[in-house]
Amino acid sequence: MNEDRTTQLLNKLVEIQTEMERIGYWKDESLSVDTSDSKEDFMADKLSFEQWLQYIFIPRAREAIKNDRAPSQSMVGTKAMREYDYMSKVEEALPLVDLLNEFDDLINDSNS
C-alpha cells in the first residue's frame, strides 16, 4: 500500500472516531467483555455496534493499515446502514454511516 493510501485510510478512521465522539457514541471507559467466544458477526452477541466500532474495528483497522495489512474488502458501511435502519437514531447516525461507507470505498477501490 502506498503512503498516500495509508494516510487516507488512517485519516478516515480519525474522522469516524471524531464523528462517534460528536454524536455521543464514543465512550471513554475501557471495555471488559470477553469477546473470544462470540458466535455472531460483528460480535453482536457481546457488543453493541458502537462498542464493536470503538473497541474492535477501529483499533484493528488502524493496526492493519499501519502494518501494510489492510483488508482486501470492507462492508462496515453496509453493516452500519442495517444497524441504524432499525433505530430511531438513524438521522443522527447518517454522517457516521457516510464515513464508514467512504472507508469501504477506499478499501474496495484499491482492490478493483
N, C-alpha and C positions, 0 to 999 in steps of 0.2 A: 504494500500500500504506500502511495506516495505521501510526502509530508503534508501537502495541501489537503489531501483527502482525510488524513488523520486529524488535522486541525479542524476541518469542517465537522467531522463526527464528534470530536470532543466538545466543540463549541455547541453543537446541538444538544448534547447531554447537559451542558450547563444551562441552556435555555429551558430544557424540560424541568430540571430541578428548580430553577427560578420561578417558573410558572406554577409548579406544585406548591412552592412556598407562598406565592402570591394568593392562591385560592385556598390556602389552608390545608392542603393535602400532605404536606411535608411535616413530619414530626421530629422534634429534637431528641426524643428519648431513643435509647437503643432497643433493639429487638431481642427478646429472649424466648423465641419459639423454636422448637426443634422441627426443622423442615426436612430432615433426612428421610423420613418415612412418608412423605407426601405422595398421594396416589393420583392427584389431579394435575392437569396442565396449569401452569402459572401458580402452582401451589395453592389453588383456590380453596382447598380443604383446610389450610393452615393460615393463610394470609388474605387480607383484602387486596384488591388490585393495586391500590395506592401503596400499601406496605410492600408488595412484590416489586413495584417500580423502584421504591426507595432503597430497599434493603437487598434486593437480588439483581434486578435488571441493570440499574444504573452503575453500581459498583462492578459488576461482572463485565458489562459492555465497556466501561472505561478501561478496565484492566486488559481486556482482549484487544482493544484498539491500540493501547499503548505498546502492547507486545506484538503488534502486527498479526493478530489472530482474530480480526473482526469476522463476524459470522458471514456466511455466503448469502444469506437472505434473512429478512426480518418481517414480521407481521404484527408487531406490537401495536401499531395504529389500528389495525383491524380488530384486535382484541379490545382495545380501548373503546372503539365505536360500539361493539357488542356490549361491553360493560356499562357504558354510560347511557346507552339507548333505553335501558330499563329503569333508569334512576331519574328522580325529579331534578337532580343536579346537572342534567345534560347540558344546559346552556352555559353554566359556569365552567364546565369541563371542555367545551369545544376548542378553546385555544390550546389546551393540553393535547387534545386529540390531534389537532392540526400539527403540532410539533412532533408528536410520535409518528404521524404519517410522513412528515418530512424526514425523520430519521430513517424510516423504512425506505423511502425513495433514495436516500443517499447510499444505503447499503445495497439495495436491489439494483440500482443503476450501475453500480461499479461491477456488477457481475453479469450485465447483459451482453 
